[in-house]
């Protein structure tokens, strides 16, 4: 019988258990997938704790991004067949051996892309593309500052920023992470824990302020990063694991700068056609080898608690992935 990581209440990884999960019958337009790999993000851990902005219904199976093999197709399904390699996102349910999803949630994995890489690709890269292109309107020749650059979405921003022709400055907390950002295309990498990081950013940029801030951190990093913006700069808020900052409202006025929120989930709800077009673009770039996630650790499904705790700690240089075989 298929297995799933599940709990009747929100809590830490230890509140969840690997249990038998009977297969669900297929309805029209649905596809059954044998999950082979699932990414673990900090958002997955927050959601499992019940600490994310939106709480899912209980009982809850964590997991929001994965890849696998089509095992069965329902009536009226077109474009997918048994044996196809597919990648998908969902609001939970993917820390499991199988899942049933509507065909609109699936996308074929490009030839040459491994399922482990595909599993951690769509959410972070779609978020970074939407942030930098749609919301931040990053242009070639501008300077992009990425806070938390060694995380999943941070590395995606580094790679996309370089593809768009920007000079990319990465902030990361240790030498291993900074090396990873440089390997991913960053022009320079700076220790975000250093008291003088703003001075180093300015010096790296020819003593000029930056044009776009990609903020995955929040907390005490947000205001000094905003102060590092040039006239007309754009500060993109993607997440705030270090805490929700209270920005002084005179700063946007003085700089003619914008504070811009980025929510990939709601973008997909309110602008589904643009969202799908963005995903077409990033997968085409992945097929050409331009965009590629970095994998740090791979855990078997039964070690889900260890894997989730590792994701929560945020010390890994690269993504953490669960595999189901």
Backbone bond lengths (Angstrom), bond angles and torsions (degrees), N, CA, C in turn:
res aa  C-N    CA-C-N  psi(-1)  N-CA   C-N-CA  omega(-1)  CA-C   N-CA-C  phi
1 X - - - 1.471 - - 1.526 109.79 -
2 X 1.328 118.19 142.05 1.464 120.19 178.15 1.526 111.83 -59.32
3 X 1.335 114.91 152.54 1.461 121.64 179.15 1.527 109.92 -111.71
4 X 1.339 115.05 156.61 1.461 120.56 176.04 1.522 109.22 -151.03
5 X 1.324 116.49 147.68 1.460 123.15 173.26 1.525 106.96 -84.64
6 X 1.330 117.44 119.06 1.468 119.36 -171.32 1.522 111.39 -145.57
7 X 1.340 114.86 156.74 1.461 121.24 174.27 1.521 109.33 -153.25
8 X 1.342 115.25 149.10 1.463 121.36 175.93 1.523 112.36 -87.11
9 X 1.344 116.89 -2.74 1.461 120.40 178.65 1.520 108.87 -146.13
10 X 1.323 116.72 153.15 1.453 121.14 177.40 1.524 109.73 -73.66
11 X 1.328 115.82 150.84 1.447 119.67 178.66 1.512 111.11 170.78
12 X 1.334 116.71 -172.15 1.461 120.88 178.64 1.523 110.61 -67.54
13 X 1.330 117.77 171.96 1.468 119.78 -179.77 1.521 113.62 -52.73
14 X 1.329 117.16 -33.37 1.462 120.90 -178.32 1.528 112.64 -68.77
15 X 1.330 117.53 -13.82 1.469 120.92 176.59 1.524 111.87 -79.53
16 X 1.329 116.49 -8.17 1.460 121.76 -178.16 1.526 110.16 -103.35
17 X 1.323 115.66 158.47 1.465 121.57 -179.93 1.520 109.27 -138.60
18 X 1.327 115.75 152.41 1.461 121.60 174.52 1.520 107.61 -88.47
19 X 1.321 116.68 112.79 1.462 121.87 -172.45 1.526 109.85 -125.68
20 X 1.329 115.41 164.05 1.458 120.12 173.47 1.526 109.24 -73.11
21 X 1.322 115.66 137.52 1.468 121.02 -176.72 1.524 108.61 -131.50
22 X 1.323 118.13 104.01 1.467 120.62 -177.94 1.526 112.10 -56.09
23 X 1.321 116.12 143.58 1.462 121.20 178.47 1.527 110.64 -64.28
24 X 1.329 115.64 141.31 1.457 120.94 177.30 1.531 109.74 -90.55
25 X 1.331 117.89 143.30 1.468 119.51 175.56 1.527 110.54 -67.96
26 X 1.327 115.77 148.09 1.458 120.66 178.70 1.521 111.14 -81.32
27 X 1.315 115.56 141.18 1.455 121.69 170.90 1.528 108.76 -106.40
28 X 1.307 115.78 170.89 1.461 120.60 179.37 1.527 110.52 -56.64
29 X 1.323 116.13 132.30 1.453 120.97 177.71 1.511 114.97 84.15
30 X 1.334 117.07 4.03 1.462 120.30 -178.33 1.528 111.75 -105.03
31 X 1.333 114.47 160.15 1.460 122.41 -178.93 1.524 108.60 -133.53
32 X 1.338 115.89 137.19 1.465 120.45 173.76 1.529 108.28 -96.68
33 X 1.329 115.24 129.69 1.460 120.45 -178.32 1.517 110.24 -120.01
34 X 1.321 116.41 132.83 1.459 121.81 168.19 1.528 107.03 -82.11
35 X 1.324 115.89 108.54 1.466 120.09 -176.43 1.527 109.06 -72.74
36 X 1.311 116.44 131.45 1.462 121.92 178.61 1.522 112.56 -108.12
37 X 1.324 117.12 -26.49 1.464 120.72 179.97 1.522 109.15 -155.55
38 X 1.332 115.69 145.04 1.469 121.61 176.98 1.520 108.97 -138.66
39 X 1.314 116.21 132.87 1.450 120.32 176.96 1.518 111.34 -78.75
40 X 1.325 115.54 153.66 1.469 121.35 175.19 1.520 107.92 -121.39
41 X 1.316 116.41 123.15 1.454 121.83 177.43 1.523 109.67 -117.29
42 X 1.329 115.48 168.62 1.461 120.16 176.40 1.525 110.56 -61.96
43 X 1.337 116.75 -33.38 1.468 120.35 177.74 1.525 110.55 -63.90
44 X 1.327 117.73 -38.09 1.465 120.19 176.98 1.527 111.05 -59.63
45 X 1.326 116.02 -41.82 1.463 120.15 -179.51 1.528 110.17 -68.59
46 X 1.334 117.37 -43.21 1.466 120.53 177.39 1.523 111.26 -59.71
47 X 1.330 116.36 -43.51 1.464 120.30 -179.83 1.516 110.66 -63.40
48 X 1.331 116.83 -41.89 1.464 120.91 178.82 1.525 111.45 -62.84
49 X 1.321 116.86 -32.29 1.471 121.01 177.44 1.532 112.17 -77.01
50 X 1.322 117.32 -15.36 1.458 120.92 -172.74 1.505 112.58 81.20
51 X 1.340 117.26 22.17 1.458 121.95 -175.58 1.521 113.09 -108.15
52 X 1.338 117.44 3.57 1.460 119.91 178.14 1.529 109.01 -80.69
53 X 1.355 115.85 164.99 1.470 119.85 -176.69 1.524 112.30 -58.92
54 X 1.333 116.14 -34.05 1.461 121.58 -179.69 1.522 108.45 -117.77
55 X 1.331 117.10 129.05 1.463 120.99 -179.76 1.527 109.68 -97.81
56 X 1.335 117.81 128.08 1.465 120.67 176.92 1.523 110.76 -78.17
57 X 1.319 117.97 165.00 1.471 120.32 176.60 1.526 111.47 -70.87
58 X 1.328 115.68 156.71 1.463 122.85 176.89 1.526 109.60 -103.46
59 X 1.332 118.79 154.30 1.465 127.53 -6.99 1.521 110.96 -64.58
60 X 1.329 115.10 155.10 1.458 120.05 -172.02 1.516 111.15 -123.58
61 X 1.332 115.09 135.02 1.463 123.49 171.25 1.526 106.63 -109.44
62 X 1.327 119.53 116.31 1.468 120.09 -179.46 1.532 111.49 -68.34
63 X 1.327 113.78 174.33 1.458 120.50 175.43 1.510 112.63 110.01
64 X 1.347 116.19 120.41 1.462 120.23 -174.66 1.520 114.15 -122.47
65 X 1.317 118.55 -5.25 1.462 120.21 179.31 1.521 109.19 -147.72
66 X 1.340 115.67 138.22 1.453 119.01 -177.04 1.513 112.34 -162.77
67 X 1.340 114.23 177.38 1.461 121.72 177.24 1.518 107.97 -147.24
68 X 1.326 116.31 151.95 1.455 119.39 -178.77 1.514 112.09 -173.34
69 X 1.336 114.69 -159.06 1.459 122.86 -175.54 1.526 109.20 -119.98
70 X 1.323 116.88 133.36 1.465 120.80 176.41 1.524 109.08 -64.06
71 X 1.351 116.11 124.08 1.461 121.65 -179.42 1.521 112.51 -102.63
72 X 1.344 117.14 -27.18 1.461 121.03 -177.16 1.526 108.48 -162.73
73 X 1.330 116.56 144.78 1.463 120.34 177.82 1.521 109.61 -121.77
74 X 1.328 115.66 141.74 1.454 120.75 178.51 1.519 111.93 -87.22
75 X 1.317 115.50 -177.93 1.454 120.66 179.10 1.514 112.47 -63.95
76 X 1.324 115.98 146.96 1.467 123.97 177.41 1.522 113.88 68.10
77 X 1.328 118.31 11.81 1.465 120.46 176.51 1.524 108.70 -81.28
78 X 1.314 116.85 128.91 1.462 122.06 177.53 1.523 109.44 -127.11
79 X 1.309 116.59 148.91 1.456 120.95 176.53 1.505 114.64 88.71
80 X 1.338 118.41 -5.59 1.458 121.92 178.70 1.518 109.28 -135.42
81 X 1.334 115.48 144.72 1.461 121.32 179.86 1.519 109.04 -138.99
82 X 1.322 115.94 158.88 1.464 120.99 177.32 1.530 109.18 -54.83
83 X 1.328 115.61 132.21 1.457 121.33 -179.42 1.511 114.72 98.69
84 X 1.336 117.66 -13.10 1.465 120.12 178.57 1.527 110.84 -65.80
85 X 1.319 115.55 142.56 1.471 121.56 172.61 1.524 107.76 -87.31
86 X 1.334 115.85 125.34 1.462 119.93 -175.05 1.525 110.98 -133.28
87 X 1.323 114.67 155.64 1.459 122.58 175.33 1.521 107.21 -123.71
88 X 1.334 116.58 150.12 1.460 119.38 -171.38 1.525 110.58 -158.41
89 X 1.326 114.18 158.92 1.461 122.10 173.30 1.518 107.81 -127.05
90 X 1.324 116.55 152.38 1.462 121.04 179.66 1.519 108.54 -156.41
91 X 1.326 115.55 161.81 1.464 120.61 176.75 1.524 107.87 -88.72
92 X 1.346 115.60 73.02 1.455 121.88 -176.73 1.516 111.92 89.13
93 X 1.345 115.01 168.53 1.451 121.29 173.84 1.509 116.07 99.27
94 X 1.350 118.68 2.17 1.457 119.63 -170.61 1.522 114.87 -105.21
95 X 1.326 119.09 -3.84 1.465 119.72 170.56 1.522 106.69 -85.08
96 X 1.317 115.33 71.77 1.464 121.82 -170.85 1.522 109.34 -160.73
97 X 1.342 115.50 166.56 1.462 120.51 178.45 1.516 112.55 -76.63
98 X 1.329 116.96 -28.40 1.459 119.42 179.66 1.515 110.14 -149.34
99 X 1.328 114.51 161.96 1.457 120.66 178.14 1.525 108.28 -149.57
100 X 1.315 116.28 149.74 1.462 122.50 173.77 1.524 107.57 -110.36
101 X 1.339 116.14 124.56 1.456 121.67 -176.95 1.525 110.27 -135.27
102 X 1.336 117.09 154.53 1.465 119.13 171.78 1.523 110.05 -67.05
103 X 1.310 116.87 147.98 1.459 119.08 -175.41 1.524 112.45 -60.79
104 X 1.331 118.00 -25.43 1.465 120.32 179.78 1.527 112.08 -66.04
105 X 1.350 117.16 -17.83 1.463 120.63 -179.55 1.521 112.55 -84.73
106 X 1.326 117.32 -5.41 1.460 121.56 -174.04 1.522 111.68 -104.06
107 X 1.318 114.06 154.47 1.460 121.62 173.57 1.526 107.57 -145.76
108 X 1.313 116.48 139.65 1.458 120.25 178.32 1.525 109.81 -67.32
109 X 1.333 115.74 139.60 1.461 121.03 177.28 1.529 108.49 -76.93
110 X 1.325 118.59 130.80 1.468 120.09 179.22 1.527 111.86 -59.31
111 X 1.318 116.10 146.37 1.461 120.59 175.40 1.527 109.30 -57.45
112 X 1.316 115.62 138.12 1.454 120.36 178.66 1.512 114.48 88.62
113 X 1.332 117.96 -7.27 1.465 121.30 178.67 1.521 108.74 -99.14
114 X 1.326 116.98 124.30 1.458 121.26 179.52 1.523 110.31 -71.20
115 X 1.343 115.24 151.26 1.464 119.37 -178.99 1.527 111.68 -62.86
116 X 1.326 117.62 -34.69 1.467 120.04 179.63 1.529 110.13 -62.82
117 X 1.324 117.20 -41.70 1.466 120.26 177.26 1.522 111.22 -69.98
118 X 1.332 116.25 -40.44 1.466 119.95 -179.68 1.519 111.37 -61.34
119 X 1.336 116.76 -35.31 1.465 120.95 -176.07 1.519 112.38 -61.79
120 X 1.319 117.36 -30.18 1.467 120.27 -176.30 1.525 112.09 -107.53
121 X 1.310 116.66 12.88 1.463 119.72 -174.37 1.529 115.24 -89.02
122 X 1.337 120.75 -51.94 1.472 120.05 -164.45 1.521 115.52 -61.76
123 X 1.331 118.22 -48.53 1.464 119.95 -171.09 1.525 111.39 -66.51
124 X 1.328 117.35 -50.32 1.462 119.94 -176.08 1.522 111.67 -67.59
125 X 1.319 117.21 -41.72 1.466 119.39 -177.68 1.527 111.67 -75.31
126 X 1.326 117.66 -35.82 1.468 119.40 175.13 1.525 110.37 -65.27
127 X 1.339 116.90 -38.44 1.464 120.80 177.93 1.519 110.96 -63.28
128 X 1.331 116.26 -48.55 1.463 120.04 -178.03 1.525 111.49 -64.74
129 X 1.333 117.09 -39.49 1.469 119.67 179.13 1.534 110.53 -65.28
130 X 1.330 116.46 -47.38 1.468 120.19 178.81 1.524 110.50 -59.29
131 X 1.335 116.41 -42.98 1.459 120.20 -178.66 1.524 111.55 -63.60
132 X 1.320 116.89 -51.38 1.460 120.37 -172.15 1.523 113.02 -77.38
133 X 1.328 117.10 -36.99 1.467 120.11 -175.15 1.529 111.50 -90.04
134 X 1.334 116.52 -54.13 1.469 120.11 -175.38 1.524 112.48 -76.58
135 X 1.318 116.48 -46.18 1.462 120.13 -172.70 1.529 112.14 -92.08
136 X 1.322 117.51 -45.49 1.459 120.46 -176.46 1.508 114.90 -89.31
137 X 1.338 117.32 -17.56 1.468 122.40 179.70 1.524 111.55 48.64
138 X 1.336 115.10 48.34 1.465 121.56 179.24 1.529 109.98 -64.30
139 X 1.331 115.60 133.41 1.465 121.24 -177.50 1.528 110.58 -115.94
140 X 1.320 115.07 154.45 1.459 120.78 174.84 1.523 109.48 -57.30
141 X 1.330 116.16 136.54 1.451 121.56 -179.54 1.512 114.47 91.74
142 X 1.336 117.97 -12.77 1.460 120.64 176.32 1.529 110.13 -82.11
143 X 1.334 115.21 167.59 1.463 120.99 178.42 1.519 109.84 -108.27
144 X 1.319 115.25 130.15 1.468 123.35 179.51 1.522 109.35 -111.83
145 X 1.327 116.93 126.84 1.460 122.98 174.27 1.518 108.41 -106.68
146 X 1.337 117.03 122.35 1.462 122.12 -177.83 1.524 109.13 -109.95
147 X 1.340 116.83 116.26 1.463 121.99 174.88 1.525 108.47 -89.43
148 X 1.335 117.04 134.74 1.458 119.88 -176.09 1.517 110.77 69.32
149 X 1.320 115.85 45.16 1.464 120.98 -167.95 1.516 114.62 -73.19
150 X 1.334 118.94 -15.70 1.462 120.17 -177.07 1.518 113.23 -92.22
151 X 1.327 117.74 -2.28 1.455 119.88 175.58 1.514 111.09 -78.62
152 X 1.325 115.90 178.74 1.461 120.70 -175.50 1.523 111.97 -57.13
153 X 1.327 116.62 -53.77 1.457 120.10 -176.77 1.520 111.17 -76.21
154 X 1.328 117.31 -29.03 1.457 120.39 176.07 1.515 112.29 -63.21
155 X 1.333 116.83 -46.08 1.464 119.91 177.65 1.522 111.02 -64.79
156 X 1.333 116.42 -36.90 1.465 119.32 175.73 1.525 110.25 -60.44
157 X 1.336 116.76 -41.78 1.464 120.54 179.10 1.522 111.36 -64.95
158 X 1.327 116.61 -39.56 1.468 120.06 177.30 1.526 110.15 -59.12
159 X 1.330 116.67 -50.11 1.462 120.37 -176.95 1.530 111.61 -65.92
160 X 1.323 116.91 -42.66 1.465 119.99 -179.61 1.526 110.37 -68.76
161 X 1.330 117.10 -39.85 1.454 120.12 177.26 1.516 112.29 -58.03
162 X 1.326 116.96 -43.81 1.466 120.22 177.59 1.518 111.04 -65.88
163 X 1.336 116.68 -40.48 1.467 119.73 178.50 1.527 111.13 -60.76
164 X 1.331 116.97 -33.72 1.465 121.30 -179.34 1.525 112.82 -81.94
165 X 1.329 117.15 -4.93 1.453 120.57 175.88 1.508 115.58 92.89
166 X 1.322 117.67 17.10 1.463 121.25 179.59 1.523 111.03 -87.50
167 X 1.327 115.48 158.55 1.460 121.16 165.32 1.522 106.33 -85.08
168 X 1.332 117.08 125.08 1.466 121.48 -171.84 1.523 110.34 -112.15
169 X 1.335 115.30 122.72 1.466 122.29 174.84 1.525 107.46 -110.24
170 X 1.324 116.12 123.49 1.463 121.72 -176.10 1.519 110.32 -106.16
171 X 1.336 116.38 134.34 1.458 122.13 170.78 1.517 108.61 -106.66
172 X 1.331 116.61 128.15 1.463 121.82 178.86 1.517 108.65 -148.67
173 X 1.339 115.94 158.32 1.461 120.54 -164.91 1.516 115.71 -90.69
174 X 1.338 119.50 -13.26 1.466 118.89 177.89 1.519 109.87 -146.10
175 X 1.331 115.18 169.88 1.466 120.56 -173.39 1.521 112.16 -63.61
176 X 1.337 117.12 -39.35 1.462 120.01 179.97 1.524 110.80 -62.65
177 X 1.316 116.29 -42.95 1.464 119.83 179.56 1.526 111.26 -67.20
178 X 1.319 116.64 -40.13 1.466 118.78 179.22 1.527 110.76 -64.67
179 X 1.326 116.57 -38.12 1.469 119.71 177.05 1.524 110.84 -62.58
180 X 1.332 116.67 -38.41 1.462 120.31 179.39 1.528 110.95 -65.23
181 X 1.337 117.38 -39.97 1.468 119.01 179.19 1.527 111.10 -65.49
182 X 1.322 116.76 -37.62 1.468 119.78 177.65 1.525 110.70 -66.24
183 X 1.334 116.34 -40.68 1.461 120.15 177.88 1.522 111.49 -65.10
184 X 1.335 116.58 -25.13 1.466 121.23 179.94 1.521 112.72 -87.98
185 X 1.344 116.93 -1.07 1.457 119.82 173.79 1.508 116.68 118.72
186 X 1.337 118.90 -4.25 1.464 119.60 179.85 1.526 110.40 -60.49
187 X 1.324 116.24 143.04 1.463 120.29 178.21 1.518 111.50 -76.93
188 X 1.328 116.96 -29.42 1.463 121.36 175.43 1.516 108.72 -154.13
189 X 1.328 115.44 156.11 1.464 121.48 -179.51 1.521 108.50 -132.79
190 X 1.323 116.27 130.41 1.461 122.84 -173.35 1.518 109.15 -125.61
191 X 1.338 115.78 145.36 1.462 121.90 178.01 1.532 109.10 -72.86
192 X 1.327 116.20 111.70 1.451 120.43 -178.92 1.516 113.88 -70.93
193 X 1.336 117.15 -10.57 1.469 120.51 177.98 1.520 112.12 -87.21
194 X 1.324 117.58 -14.13 1.462 121.14 -178.49 1.527 110.17 -69.54
195 X 1.327 116.30 139.77 1.464 119.98 -177.99 1.524 112.19 -64.13
196 X 1.330 116.58 -27.80 1.467 120.18 -176.35 1.522 112.36 -101.53
197 X 1.342 117.59 27.45 1.464 118.46 -175.72 1.524 112.25 -61.51
198 X 1.337 117.33 -32.82 1.473 119.07 179.02 1.523 110.96 -64.52
199 X 1.323 116.74 -40.69 1.468 120.38 178.21 1.523 110.51 -63.33
200 X 1.328 116.25 -39.57 1.464 119.93 -179.68 1.526 111.09 -68.21
201 X 1.325 116.30 -38.09 1.469 119.55 177.08 1.524 109.92 -61.82
202 X 1.321 116.89 -46.30 1.465 120.47 -178.71 1.521 111.14 -63.53
203 X 1.344 116.44 -42.90 1.464 120.00 179.54 1.523 111.19 -63.50
204 X 1.325 116.03 -40.40 1.461 120.42 178.93 1.518 111.23 -62.86
205 X 1.321 116.63 -30.86 1.467 121.96 -177.45 1.529 112.11 -95.55
206 X 1.326 116.97 26.95 1.461 120.00 177.70 1.507 113.45 68.69
207 X 1.348 115.84 34.05 1.468 123.04 -178.85 1.529 112.77 61.15
208 X 1.323 115.22 30.35 1.466 120.98 177.09 1.526 109.56 -118.14
209 X 1.336 117.83 152.86 1.466 120.41 174.54 1.526 110.43 -71.14
210 X 1.321 115.95 167.39 1.465 121.21 -177.26 1.530 109.93 -94.24
211 X 1.319 115.45 163.11 1.463 120.42 -177.12 1.526 113.40 -94.55
212 X 1.321 116.56 -37.32 1.464 120.91 -176.98 1.523 109.10 -136.12
213 X 1.328 116.23 134.01 1.467 122.72 172.35 1.524 108.13 -110.21
214 X 1.311 115.76 128.94 1.469 123.34 176.77 1.522 105.95 -106.54
215 X 1.336 116.57 101.16 1.468 121.97 -167.88 1.526 111.12 -104.09
216 X 1.327 115.03 105.44 1.463 122.44 176.13 1.519 112.20 -102.79
217 X 1.330 117.68 3.77 1.463 121.38 -167.48 1.525 112.19 -110.97
218 X 1.332 117.33 -53.76 1.453 120.34 -176.55 1.514 112.28 75.68
219 X 1.326 116.40 -153.31 1.457 121.43 178.46 1.519 111.93 59.47
220 X 1.323 115.16 -137.80 1.463 120.84 -176.72 1.524 113.18 -76.11
221 X 1.335 117.92 -4.98 1.464 120.48 179.23 1.528 112.22 -83.28
222 X 1.323 117.66 -24.08 1.459 119.88 -169.85 1.529 113.13 -66.60
223 X 1.332 117.90 -50.50 1.469 118.45 -176.42 1.523 112.80 -63.75
224 X 1.351 119.94 -48.23 1.469 117.59 178.18 1.522 112.87 -62.44
225 X 1.322 117.41 -31.95 1.465 119.20 176.60 1.525 110.36 -67.00
226 X 1.334 116.47 -42.19 1.470 119.42 177.79 1.526 110.49 -62.67
227 X 1.315 116.86 -38.59 1.465 120.79 178.67 1.528 111.83 -65.21
228 X 1.328 116.90 -18.14 1.466 121.38 179.65 1.522 112.77 -83.62
229 X 1.341 117.36 -2.82 1.461 121.38 -177.17 1.525 112.45 -77.06
230 X 1.325 114.30 149.32 1.457 121.80 172.01 1.530 110.12 -80.91
231 X 1.330 115.48 172.10 1.462 120.38 172.90 1.533 108.74 -57.72
232 X 1.338 115.80 131.43 1.461 119.91 -178.88 1.516 113.63 77.62
233 X 1.330 116.82 12.90 1.459 120.14 -178.67 1.519 112.66 -70.65
234 X 1.325 114.95 164.55 1.468 121.48 -178.82 1.522 109.27 -128.06
235 X 1.313 115.97 125.35 1.464 122.35 179.11 1.525 107.43 -109.29
236 X 1.320 116.43 113.97 1.460 122.67 -175.24 1.520 110.44 -96.54
237 X 1.323 116.98 122.12 1.460 122.26 178.54 1.523 108.59 -96.89
238 X 1.336 116.04 111.27 1.461 121.23 179.96 1.524 111.12 -106.13
239 X 1.328 116.94 -34.75 1.460 121.11 179.26 1.513 110.23 -165.61
240 X 1.337 115.95 171.58 1.469 119.69 -176.76 1.528 110.41 -150.68
241 X 1.348 117.83 60.62 1.470 119.62 178.22 1.521 113.37 -62.94
242 X 1.336 117.64 -22.52 1.461 120.44 178.33 1.522 112.29 -86.46
243 X 1.328 117.59 1.34 1.455 121.37 178.99 1.518 111.90 120.27
244 X 1.334 115.65 156.64 1.462 121.60 179.81 1.524 108.85 -83.54
245 X 1.325 115.90 120.45 1.460 120.70 -176.52 1.524 110.96 -82.34
246 X 1.334 115.63 153.98 1.467 122.36 173.57 1.525 107.10 -111.85
247 X 1.324 116.69 98.18 1.459 121.16 -175.84 1.529 110.55 -83.99
248 X 1.316 116.76 135.79 1.461 121.57 177.35 1.530 109.18 -69.86
249 X 1.320 116.05 126.56 1.459 119.67 -171.28 1.525 113.84 -74.58
250 X 1.336 117.80 -8.69 1.464 117.93 174.57 1.526 111.44 -73.91
251 X 1.332 117.23 -21.36 1.466 119.70 -176.32 1.529 112.66 -66.27
252 X 1.342 119.80 -47.41 1.468 118.07 176.08 1.528 112.33 -59.69
253 X 1.338 116.64 -36.06 1.464 120.27 179.59 1.528 110.48 -64.05
254 X 1.325 116.92 -49.46 1.462 120.86 -175.48 1.520 112.44 -64.87
255 X 1.327 116.74 -30.47 1.456 120.88 -176.73 1.530 113.14 -100.22
256 X 1.331 117.33 -5.32 1.454 118.63 -173.30 1.514 110.54 58.17
257 X 1.325 115.72 31.21 1.462 121.95 -172.66 1.522 110.86 -104.48
258 X 1.315 115.21 163.96 1.466 121.49 -175.92 1.518 110.87 -119.83
259 X 1.331 115.70 139.37 1.458 123.03 170.73 1.527 106.22 -104.69
260 X 1.325 116.95 118.04 1.464 121.35 -167.58 1.523 110.47 -124.56
261 X 1.322 116.43 126.30 1.457 121.14 176.80 1.522 112.01 -84.00
262 X 1.334 115.22 146.52 1.467 121.79 179.97 1.522 108.22 -130.36
263 X 1.326 117.14 115.84 1.466 121.98 178.62 1.522 108.20 -131.13
264 X 1.324 116.60 101.10 1.463 120.87 -174.51 1.524 111.56 -67.06
265 X 1.332 117.76 -30.95 1.464 119.91 -179.05 1.528 110.48 -66.73
266 X 1.326 116.50 -47.98 1.462 119.51 -179.67 1.526 111.97 -71.15
267 X 1.321 117.37 -30.77 1.464 120.23 174.52 1.526 109.99 -57.84
268 X 1.338 116.71 -42.94 1.457 120.41 178.26 1.517 113.12 -65.45
269 X 1.333 116.46 -31.28 1.468 120.71 179.71 1.529 111.21 -75.34
270 X 1.331 116.60 -47.66 1.461 120.65 -173.24 1.531 113.68 -85.90
271 X 1.329 116.80 -25.69 1.466 120.33 -178.70 1.529 110.05 -134.24
272 X 1.332 117.89 63.26 1.465 120.87 -172.88 1.525 114.04 -61.45
273 X 1.325 117.93 -35.57 1.464 119.33 -178.23 1.524 111.20 -68.71
274 X 1.325 117.13 -42.89 1.470 119.98 177.06 1.519 110.62 -65.95
275 X 1.325 116.32 -38.34 1.459 120.31 178.46 1.526 111.06 -60.54
276 X 1.327 116.84 -45.41 1.464 120.53 179.28 1.524 111.34 -66.21
277 X 1.323 117.13 -37.71 1.465 120.02 177.70 1.526 110.82 -62.90
278 X 1.336 116.80 -39.86 1.461 120.16 176.63 1.521 111.13 -61.39
279 X 1.330 116.41 -42.06 1.464 119.58 -179.83 1.527 111.09 -66.70
280 X 1.327 116.91 -35.78 1.467 119.00 173.66 1.526 110.17 -57.52
281 X 1.318 115.34 -42.67 1.464 120.39 -177.28 1.520 111.73 -65.94
282 X 1.332 117.46 -48.34 1.464 118.65 -175.79 1.526 111.63 -68.74
283 X 1.328 117.87 -34.12 1.460 119.04 177.75 1.525 111.04 -70.25
284 X 1.323 117.37 -34.07 1.463 119.92 175.19 1.525 110.48 -64.16
285 X 1.329 117.07 -39.71 1.466 120.62 177.11 1.522 111.25 -67.91
286 X 1.332 117.05 -36.05 1.465 120.28 176.58 1.522 110.86 -64.82
287 X 1.333 117.10 -40.41 1.462 120.96 179.43 1.524 111.27 -62.62
288 X 1.330 116.83 -27.45 1.472 121.62 178.24 1.524 112.10 -88.55
289 X 1.337 117.58 -1.51 1.456 121.38 179.00 1.509 114.41 80.71
290 X 1.335 117.81 10.23 1.462 121.06 -178.92 1.524 111.11 -78.32
291 X 1.327 116.97 -36.83 1.464 121.96 178.62 1.520 108.81 -114.37
292 X 1.341 116.19 128.87 1.463 119.89 -177.94 1.523 109.77 -152.78
293 X 1.347 118.07 120.89 1.470 119.78 179.41 1.525 111.72 -71.59
294 X 1.320 115.47 154.91 1.466 121.89 176.39 1.524 109.16 -101.14
295 X 1.323 116.88 132.24 1.462 122.45 -179.61 1.526 109.21 -103.82
296 X 1.333 116.55 126.28 1.468 121.08 179.81 1.520 112.00 -96.42
297 X 1.352 117.36 -50.01 1.465 121.30 -175.14 1.520 110.02 -142.09
298 X 1.335 115.31 144.96 1.463 122.53 176.92 1.526 108.07 -122.00
299 X 1.340 116.47 127.36 1.465 122.41 -179.62 1.527 109.52 -121.49
300 X 1.346 117.58 144.94 1.468 119.07 170.13 1.524 110.15 -70.40
301 X 1.323 116.37 156.89 1.464 121.26 -176.01 1.524 112.02 -54.82
302 X 1.331 117.21 -38.26 1.467 119.58 -177.24 1.534 112.64 -65.63
303 X 1.331 117.82 -16.91 1.463 121.42 177.36 1.534 111.34 -98.98
304 X 1.329 115.89 31.22 1.467 120.66 -175.40 1.524 112.69 -58.19
305 X 1.346 118.07 -38.30 1.468 119.92 -176.91 1.524 110.68 -64.71
306 X 1.331 116.65 -44.26 1.464 120.22 177.65 1.527 110.42 -61.70
307 X 1.329 115.99 -41.74 1.461 120.21 -179.52 1.528 111.39 -65.41
308 X 1.332 117.27 -42.93 1.463 120.47 179.97 1.525 111.28 -66.25
309 X 1.321 116.98 -38.80 1.459 119.78 177.50 1.523 111.04 -65.50
310 X 1.331 116.59 -36.43 1.464 120.01 176.88 1.523 110.53 -64.73
311 X 1.328 116.60 -40.33 1.466 120.06 177.95 1.526 110.75 -65.29
312 X 1.328 116.72 -39.44 1.463 120.77 -179.82 1.521 111.65 -66.54
313 X 1.344 117.07 -33.76 1.460 121.08 -178.47 1.522 111.87 -67.72
314 X 1.323 116.85 -29.82 1.455 120.83 176.37 1.510 115.22 68.90
315 X 1.333 117.49 23.14 1.460 120.44 -177.66 1.521 113.70 -96.26
316 X 1.324 117.30 -8.38 1.464 120.55 -175.18 1.524 111.01 -80.55
317 X 1.323 115.53 139.86 1.460 121.71 173.88 1.521 107.59 -92.36
318 X 1.317 116.85 90.62 1.456 121.54 -174.92 1.516 111.21 120.64
319 X 1.333 116.18 -179.40 1.455 122.64 -173.70 1.521 112.88 -85.11
320 X 1.332 114.44 154.49 1.461 123.31 174.32 1.519 107.45 -108.99
321 X 1.342 115.98 132.96 1.459 121.16 -172.83 1.524 109.99 -130.73
322 X 1.337 116.36 138.57 1.460 122.92 169.14 1.522 108.73 -95.49
323 X 1.343 116.58 138.30 1.464 120.70 174.67 1.520 108.68 -119.60
324 X 1.325 115.62 148.18 1.456 120.96 -170.32 1.522 113.89 -103.27
325 X 1.311 119.90 -4.51 1.467 121.39 177.51 1.521 110.18 -108.25
